[in-house]
Each structure stands twice: as C-alpha cells, then as structure tokens.
C-alpha cells in the first residue's frame, strides 16, 4: 500500500513543529543542520541549547540567537495549520521516505512539503522539461514521450510550468501512470492559475512537493532553485524544447553536475525553441526519438524496479508514429480520413485552408467532423483556429 498524504505522518505533531521552526531559521543550511543533529540528536535538544553552545557547534551568531530565542515557533504553528488544511505532510532530511537521490546532491533541501503519494519520492523517475512557449511539435513530443514513459512504469517529474511541463504531467496522468510536480512556491499555491485542476489532480493521483513553506509565492528566483530538486530526484532529465539559455538548460546542467543522464529531443535547426536540445546533443546528451531510447539507458537495477510495474504493460513507447484509428464516425469516416491526411503533427493548418482543399464538403460538415476527431483524441485545436494531428 502506497504512503499518501492522508497516511499517519512518521513525525509526531511536536516533532513536526520543531522541524518547521528549524526550517524557518534563516542561515541554516541542510549540511550544517545535519552536523548539528549529529551533536544534539534532535531539533528539541537543539532548541534547548544556549547561544554559546550553538556557537561552539559552529552556528553563526545570528542563527544561534534565533534558535535560542525560539522566535520562529509562531510561524511554525501557522505552517502546521496550513498543512493540516491542505492535507500536506513534512518530510525531513532524516526521514526514511526522504528521496535517496536528493541526499546525493550538493545542497539538498532540509525539508520537503508534500501532498499525495509519498511512495513516489523514491520511485524511479525521469524529468521532462522544456520551454513555456512550445511549438506544436514540442507539445506533441512532450505528450507522446510523457505518456509512454509513464506507461513504462516511470514517474514523470516536472515543474508544472505552462508549456512542456504541463503537457508531460497531463500525458502521464492520461496514460494511467505516475507524475510528480516540484513547485517553485508553496504546495498550496496555484501557479500558473490555469493549472488549478491539474494541481489538484496531481495532489490526488500523483505527488506535489516543494521545499518552500506553505503560502510562499512563486517568486522568479525560486524556479532555478527548484530545478535542482527536479533533476536530483530523477534518473535522468529529458529536454524537449528550450532556448540555449533557459530554465530547461539550467536543469540539464544541474543534472550533469549531479551525475544524472541527460537526454534531448532533436528539433528544427531554424527554430529557436530547438537550440537548447540541439546544443545538448552536440555536447553529448543522448538523442531521443522514443521512450524506449531512455529506458534502454537506465541501469539494470532501475529497469528491474519498473519491469513489474502496473504501467509497464500499457505500452513500451517504441511506436514513433501518429495515432491510427478506424474512425468510428459512421458516414463521416471518409471525411475524417481526408482531414487526418491533410494534418500533420508539427505544422498547424488553418481552418480556412482545410475548407479550401475539401471543396466537396460544406464548412459545417468539416467543423463537425473536426470536433468529433478532437473528442477521439486524434486532432488538437490550437489558438487562431489552427489544427494539428495528435501523435
């Protein structure tokens, strides 16, 4: 049975309060706290120490006075109340459920605020990242690979930003697989606003985590900090689209520094959105065209862990082609086939162009069949009355 946010916490309410108070002390990093825990054994004993004892243990004067005064406990109580209201739990660096991968990085977070399936904290995962302004090709690739990776039994991790991140999360959920979102704000904050429904679906069916306290706004400087968790919790990072100097490029660089695999999807050399992944491939990232390309690069231990996963039987991610369908549209099947023949995955076609090349059909017939194809998941409508074929 998976551990979830509704399961009893490994911490007592008092333990949690002390860890929260410790987390809110400015100037205390994870490594320093780990050293302090070796000496004082618990946050409770740490807070009972005097300023001189703390300074003797290597704590700078400012943080030492903050710890000794207990000035963060009021804020800790407020955090605890917010966590209870949202069904969030605290996972500390010393918790057995703390991600093993994060313990390997240079600056792991002291605590994680989590909502959802805590078992995903240590589930084999691949990060899928990319631009907030993807091309239709990038969206199609993120949806295809995100769904296939989830179906192969991997957890798809991303940052729930609009664009590639959102596409990967949604595809993983649609495939019946697992996904985890690492927030650049509190796990109770909705960002971006249009992802409200996705946010709750991930908190219910997947995992939402953040190192930032409850209620923390989505400040721009939070996102590069957040990216080290995205890469640190993953076996590897897949970059779908992104500029040469972008958030996805930062995540890829962090992954290299952390000893993780870096994968990239090649793109059109004339598209600025492809400069990032194309450069990564030139620098040694592994080129990816199917999810199986990633699975093949996983260690034997990781492959063993996912091969018996529930999602592994849903597909192996080896089909690079677009969806095929018998089109259960009755008399409209012929028109449906014609429309699908006119559409491609990566090049949007305007409705006027479709009307112009199918003159034997009325505009109402074409619009109606396009709507039916959308419902079947075979066609996607883009802004400006443009259409692409779903992959």
C-alpha positions in Angstrom: 0.0 0.0 0.0 1.4 3.4 -1.0 2.0 6.0 1.7 -0.1 9.0 1.0 -0.7 12.4 2.4 -3.6 11.1 4.4 -1.5 8.4 6.0 -0.2 8.9 9.5 3.0 11.0 9.5 6.2 9.5 10.7 6.6 12.6 12.8 4.5 13.4 15.9 2.9 16.8 15.9 5.5 18.1 18.3 8.4 16.7 16.2 6.9 18.3 13.1 6.6 21.7 14.9 10.2 21.7 15.9 11.4 20.7 12.4 9.2 23.5 11.0 10.7 26.0 13.4 14.2 24.8 12.5 13.4 25.1 8.8 12.3 28.7 9.2 15.6 29.8 10.9 17.5 31.8 8.2 21.1 31.0 7.6 21.0 27.3 8.5 21.6 25.0 5.5 21.0 21.3 5.3 24.6 20.3 5.7 25.0 22.4 8.9 21.8 21.1 10.3 23.0 17.5 9.6 26.1 18.3 11.6 24.1 19.8 14.4 21.8 16.7 14.5 24.9 14.5 15.0 25.7 16.5 18.1 22.3 17.4 19.5 20.4 14.3 18.2 17.0 16.1 17.8 15.6 19.5 17.0 14.1 19.6 20.5 17.5 19.3 22.1 18.9 21.8 19.6 16.4 24.5 20.6 17.2 23.9 24.3 20.9 24.7 23.7 22.3 28.1 24.7 23.8 30.6 22.3 27.3 29.8 23.4 26.7 26.1 22.9 25.3 26.7 19.5 28.2 29.0 18.5 30.6 26.3 19.9 29.0 23.9 17.5 29.7 26.1 14.6 26.4 28.0 14.3 26.9 31.7 13.2 25.9 34.3 15.9 22.7 35.4 14.1 21.2 32.0 13.6 22.4 30.9 17.0 20.4 33.8 18.6 17.3 32.9 16.5 17.5 29.3 17.6 18.0 30.1 21.3 15.1 32.6 21.3 12.6 30.3 19.6 11.4 33.2 17.5 10.2 31.0 14.6 7.7 28.9 16.6 4.7 31.2 15.9 5.3 30.9 12.2 5.8 27.1 12.6 2.4 26.8 14.2 0.9 28.8 11.3 2.6 26.5 8.8 1.3 23.4 10.6 -2.2 24.7 10.5 -1.9 25.4 6.7 -0.5 21.9 6.2 -3.5 20.3 8.0 -5.9 22.4 5.9 -4.4 21.1 2.7 -3.5 17.6 3.7 0.2 18.2 3.4 2.9 16.4 5.3 6.5 17.3 6.2 9.3 15.0 5.0 12.6 15.8 6.7 16.2 15.1 5.6 16.3 12.4 8.3 13.0 10.8 7.3 13.2 7.2 5.8 11.0 8.5 2.9 13.3 11.4 2.0 14.4 10.9 -1.6 17.7 9.0 -1.8 18.6 10.9 -5.0 18.4 14.2 -3.2 20.8 13.1 -0.5 23.4 12.7 -3.2 23.3 16.3 -4.4 25.4 19.2 -3.1 22.7 21.2 -1.4 19.7 19.0 -0.6 16.6 20.7 1.0 16.3 20.3 4.7 12.6 19.5 4.5 10.0 18.9 1.8 6.3 19.8 1.9 4.4 17.1 0.2 0.8 16.3 -0.9 -0.1 13.0 -2.5 1.6 9.6 -2.9 4.7 9.7 -0.8 5.9 6.4 -2.3 6.8 8.5 -5.4 9.5 10.2 -3.5 11.8 7.2 -4.2 10.1 5.8 -7.3 12.3 5.6 -10.5 11.7 8.8 -12.3 12.6 10.8 -15.5 12.3 14.5 -15.6 10.7 16.0 -18.6 11.4 19.7 -19.0 11.2 22.4 -21.7 10.0 25.8 -22.8 6.9 27.6 -21.6 6.2 28.5 -25.2 6.5 25.3 -27.1 5.8 24.7 -30.8 3.1 22.3 -31.8 5.9 19.8 -32.5 7.2 20.3 -28.9 3.8 19.8 -27.4 3.2 16.6 -29.4 6.6 15.2 -28.4 6.1 16.0 -24.7 2.7 14.4 -24.7 3.9 11.3 -26.6 7.0 10.7 -24.5 5.5 11.7 -21.2 2.7 9.2 -21.7 5.0 6.5 -22.9 7.5 7.0 -20.0 4.6 6.8 -17.5 3.2 3.7 -19.3 6.7 2.1 -19.0 6.4 2.4 -15.2 8.5 5.5 -14.6 7.3 8.5 -12.7 7.4 11.7 -14.8 8.8 14.6 -12.9 8.5 18.2 -13.9 7.8 21.7 -12.6 4.2 22.2 -13.6 5.0 25.3 -15.6 2.9 26.1 -18.6 4.0 24.5 -21.9 6.2 21.4 -21.9 5.9 20.7 -18.1 2.1 20.8 -18.2 2.0 18.6 -21.3 4.2 16.0 -19.7 2.2 15.9 -16.4 -1.1 15.6 -18.2 0.1 12.9 -20.6 1.4 10.8 -17.7 -1.9 11.0 -15.9 -3.8 10.3 -19.1 -1.7 7.1 -19.5 -2.7 6.0 -16.1 0.8 6.4 -14.8 2.6 8.4 -12.1 3.7 12.0 -12.1 5.3 14.3 -9.5 5.3 18.2 -9.7 8.1 20.2 -8.0 6.8 23.6 -7.2 8.6 26.9 -7.1 6.1 28.1 -4.4 4.2 26.5 -1.6 2.3 23.3 -2.4 -0.9 25.1 -1.5 -0.4 27.8 -4.1 -1.9 27.6 -7.6 0.7 28.6 -10.2 0.2 29.1 -13.0 -3.5 29.9 -12.4 -4.8 27.9 -15.4 -3.3 24.7 -13.9 -5.7 24.7 -10.9 -7.4 21.5 -12.0 -4.1 19.8 -12.9 -2.7 20.9 -9.5 -5.5 19.0 -7.6 -5.3 16.0 -9.9 -1.6 15.7 -9.2 -2.1 16.1 -5.5 -4.7 13.3 -5.6 -3.2 10.8 -8.1 0.5 11.8 -8.0 2.8 13.8 -5.8 3.1 17.6 -5.3 6.3 18.7 -3.4 8.1 21.9 -2.6 10.9 23.0 -0.3 9.2 26.3 0.1 6.9 26.9 3.0 3.1 26.8 2.7 1.8 30.1 1.2 5.2 31.0 -0.3 4.6 33.0 -3.5 6.1 32.0 -6.9 9.0 34.4 -7.0 11.1 34.2 -10.1 14.3 33.4 -8.2 12.6 30.3 -6.8 12.5 28.4 -10.0 16.2 27.9 -10.7 16.4 26.7 -7.0 13.5 24.3 -7.6 15.2 22.8 -10.7 17.9 21.1 -8.6 15.2 19.0 -7.0 13.6 18.1 -10.4 17.0 16.8 -11.6 18.1 15.4 -8.2 15.0 13.1 -7.8 15.4 11.8 -11.4 17.4 9.0 -13.0 17.8 11.4 -16.0 16.5 14.6 -17.5 14.8 14.8 -20.9 14.8 18.3 -22.6 12.2 18.6 -25.2 12.4 22.2 -26.3 14.1 25.3 -24.9 16.3 28.2 -25.8 20.1 28.0 -25.4 19.9 29.9 -22.0 16.7 28.8 -20.4 15.3 27.1 -17.3 15.5 23.7 -19.1 19.1 24.3 -19.9 19.8 25.1 -16.2 18.1 21.8 -15.2 20.2 19.9 -17.8 23.4 21.5 -16.4 22.3 20.6 -12.9 21.7 17.0 -14.0 25.2 16.8 -15.4 26.7 18.1 -12.2 24.7 15.6 -10.2 25.8 12.7 -12.4 22.4 12.1 -14.0 21.8 11.1 -17.6 20.8 14.0 -19.9 18.5 13.2 -22.9 17.3 15.6 -25.6 14.8 15.6 -28.4 16.3 17.0 -31.7 14.4 19.8 -33.3 14.2 22.1 -36.3 17.6 23.9 -36.6 15.7 27.1 -37.7 13.6 27.1 -34.6 14.9 29.0 -31.6 13.0 26.5 -29.3 15.3 23.7 -30.6 18.6 25.5 -29.9 18.8 24.2 -26.4 18.3 20.4 -27.0 20.3 20.5 -30.3 23.2 22.1 -28.4 22.9 19.5 -25.6 23.1 16.7 -28.2 26.2 18.2 -29.7 27.7 18.3 -26.2 27.0 14.7 -25.6 23.4 14.4 -24.4 21.7 11.2 -25.7 19.4 11.8 -28.7 15.8 10.6 -28.0 13.1 9.8 -30.5 11.1 7.3 -28.4 10.6 6.5 -24.8 12.4 3.2 -25.3 15.6 5.2 -26.1 15.5 6.4 -22.5 14.5 3.0 -20.9 17.4 1.4 -22.7 19.9 3.7 -20.9 18.6 3.1 -17.4 20.6 0.9 -15.1 19.7 -2.7 -14.7 18.5 -2.0 -11.1 16.1 0.7 -12.3 14.8 -1.4 -15.2 14.3 -4.3 -12.7 12.3 -2.0 -10.4 9.9 -0.8 -13.2 9.6 -4.0 -15.2 6.9 -5.4 -12.9 5.2 -2.0 -12.6 1.5 -1.7 -13.2 2.0 0.7 -16.1 4.6 -1.4 -17.9 2.1 -3.5 -19.8 0.4 -0.4 -21.2 3.0 0.2 -23.9 6.7 0.2 -24.4 7.0 3.6 -26.0 8.5 2.2 -29.2 5.9 3.4 -31.7 7.1 6.7 -33.2 4.2 7.2 -35.5 1.0 9.1 -35.2 -2.2 7.5 -33.8 -4.1 5.2 -36.1 -7.8 4.8 -35.8 -10.7 3.0 -37.5 -12.6 6.3 -37.0 -16.0 5.2 -35.6 -17.7 8.1 -37.2 -20.2 6.3 -39.3 -20.9 8.2 -42.6 -18.3 10.8 -41.6 -15.4 8.4 -41.5 -14.4 9.2 -45.1 -14.2 12.9 -44.3 -12.4 12.1 -41.1 -9.7 10.2 -43.1 -9.4 13.1 -45.5 -8.9 15.6 -42.7 -6.3 13.4 -41.0 -4.4 13.1 -44.3 -4.3 16.9 -44.5 -3.0 17.4 -41.0 0.5 16.8 -39.5 1.9 16.6 -36.0 4.2 19.6 -36.2 2.7 22.0 -38.7 -0.6 23.7 -37.9 -3.2 24.0 -40.6 -5.8 26.9 -40.5 -9.4 26.0 -40.8 -9.7 28.2 -44.0 -7.0 26.0 -45.7 -8.9 22.9 -44.8 -12.1 24.3 -46.2 -10.3 25.3 -49.4 -8.8 21.9 -50.1 -12.0 20.0 -49.3 -14.4 21.9 -51.5 -16.8 18.9 -51.9 -17.8 19.3 -48.2 -19.6 22.1 -46.6 -17.9 24.2 -43.8 -20.5 22.9 -41.3 -19.6 19.2 -42.1 -15.8 19.9 -41.8 -16.2 21.7 -38.5 -18.4 19.0 -37.1 -16.0 16.2 -38.0 -13.0 18.1 -36.7 -14.9 18.4 -33.4 -15.5 14.6 -33.4 -11.8 14.0 -34.1 -10.9 16.2 -31.2 -13.2 14.1 -28.9 -11.5 11.0 -30.1 -8.1 12.5 -29.3 -6.9 12.4 -32.9 -6.8 16.1 -33.5 -5.8 19.1 -31.4 -7.1 22.7 -32.0 -4.6 25.5 -31.4 -5.3 29.2 -30.9 -6.3 31.0 -34.1 -8.5 28.2 -35.4 -5.5 26.1 -36.4 -5.4 22.3 -36.2 -2.7 19.6 -35.8 -2.8 15.9 -35.7 -2.3 14.3 -32.3 0.6 12.0 -32.0 
